[in-house]
Amino acid sequence: METDIEELRSGFLNEEFDEVAFDIDGQRFAEYALSCGEQAPRFTDPAHADFQAPPTFVSTLVGGRSLPVDFPRLGGVGMDAGKGVEWMAPIRAGVTLTGKSHLHDIYTKTGRSGRMIFLVTRMELFDEEGVHVANADTRTVIRERPSE
Amino acid sequence: MSDTVTTVGDVEFGTELPTFAPDTSLENVKRFGKFVGWGGPRFTDHEAARKEGFPGALVPGVMSQGFLGAMIHRWAPSAAIVAIDTVFRAPVLVDQPHQIVGVVTDVDEEAGSVEIDITITNEAEETRVFGTATIKLPTG
């Protein structure tokens, strides 16, 4: 692995840099479910006994920061390259979740247009009892400018 | 074969999920923007998106990921999606027809676990979004 990436990994991986509280609104996740094409009543019907957020809903929860405050500017344009979700337990309407974010991975890929740096920010979500209910990953790709 | 599955015993390696045509209409994306977020002009206004250099308004990535989840639940209503990873390869454009196809790539009958590859393609059959998911189904 390149030296600059090793330095970023050793300096920033797995260090929590953001904590945000989310009040989970059942109408919001029901509308999310309906607009995405969900048909299962447990996701779309607030009156359903097992009403809960679709697992992918946690990707819509946005933290206060996406990178540590002292993370260096890498040059190049950052783009959303993907989302990942790990689901551990149902998320119900009316609960307050705490999202704690850290950099989970930093890696590169090199193509014909040069090097691309991938930053994976993981938000770990906990309920009011401290139960870990989900992880929401955001993968950002930075395509380095040719001169760098 | 039925269009839906109930238990892991209903699933075989290589099973193709029923194709799903997501609603990428401007009206639906505006609804998503109103209630969920991502209601900015690049998602809800074709002309504004073109001014930013895009071919037209974009379906938010988080909505595309939601399409994948919905497709799985339409096929397996009792499934718990325990992991899903989504790669945004190229924009999904609003008001353009897209289809989502999926195929089962692994089945663990004892654990009730099924792995699925899912792809969103446009009318030109170009891959726009690719995903992999692990779901749990009842073993009974």
Interface residues (C-beta under 8 A of the other chain):
Chain A: Q27 R28 E31 Y32 A33 S35 C36 G37 E38 Q39 A40 F43 P54 P55 T56 F57 S59 T60 V62 D80 A81 G82 K83 G84 V85 E86 W87 M88 D137 R139
Chain B: F20 P22 D23 N28 V29 R31 F32 F35 V36 G37 G61 V62 M63 Q65 G66 F67 L68 G69 A70 M71 H73 R74 P77 A80 I81 V82 A83 I84 D85 T86 V87 F88
